[in-house]
Amino acid sequence: MLNLRSANSADIAFVMATERIPDYVPILGQWEEAKHRTAMDNPANAYFIGEFMGEPEGFAIVQHLDDPMGNVLLRRTAMANPGRGLGREMMRLVAATVFAHPRPHRLWLYVSPYNERARSFYLRLGFVEEGIMREAYINDLGERVSPHLMSMLRSDWERHAGDAESTAR
């Protein structure tokens, strides 16, 4: 079973190493240590580490926890060893943690157009595709890309979490 915990500054090395896995370079983005430290120190952000058997397996960064409209951004998430089935559990735990607080109404993200696997993954989790952000982002390779904008409302989460619980029984 995966455990989700708040990250601390000692986890930045794991986050950076995971961001730099070659398959993630064109789709995920990478920050330098100073940027991670600044983001981690901001109380409107949260860093999470997913652990399996005491070892870090993935991370998630959420931002805008203080947004007055309740729109929380899932900035980045990645698994160090994808394909083991732990990413789904991690995202469920991240969404549950975000929606455990009264303020968040909407968890949103954008997905690289090169990452169809992630887009399908988020759809299966209950996210809804809202549209395409035309040429809104320049990736780390210097290319203009049009990411997919997706979100999950609190009501979507509550409905989807209830479906997942009844399926697990």
C-alpha positions, 0 to 999 in steps of 0.5 A: 500500500502506498503512503502519502506524506508531506515532503521536506527539503531533504526530498528535493533531491528525489523530486529533481532526480525523478523530474530528470528521468529521460522520458519525462524531459519533454512532458514534465518540466524540471526546476532547479533546487532553488526554485523547489526550495522557494516553492516548498517554502510558500504556504500556498503550495504543498509537496507530497511524497508517495512511499511504498514500503518506506521508499519514495516512489513518486511526488506531487506538487500542488499550488494555489491552496490559498486561491479564494475561488478554490482552484488548486493547481496540480503543478506536477506529479511523477512516479520514479518507477512508472508502470507498477500501478502506484500512480493511481493510488498516489493520485487518489491520495493527493486528491483526497488530501486536497479535498479534505480541506474545506476551501478547494472546489476544483483541482486542475492541471494541464497535460502535455500534448505529447503525454496521451498516457497521462491524459487517459490516466486523468480521465480514468480518475474522473478528471474532465477535459475542459479544452486545449490551451493553444500554444500556451506553454514553452517546454524545456526543449524550447518548443511551443505546445498546446496542453490539455486543460483538465479538472476535477470538481469536489462533486466529481471527486466525491462521486468518483471516490464513492464509486471507487470505495464500492468497487473495492468492497 
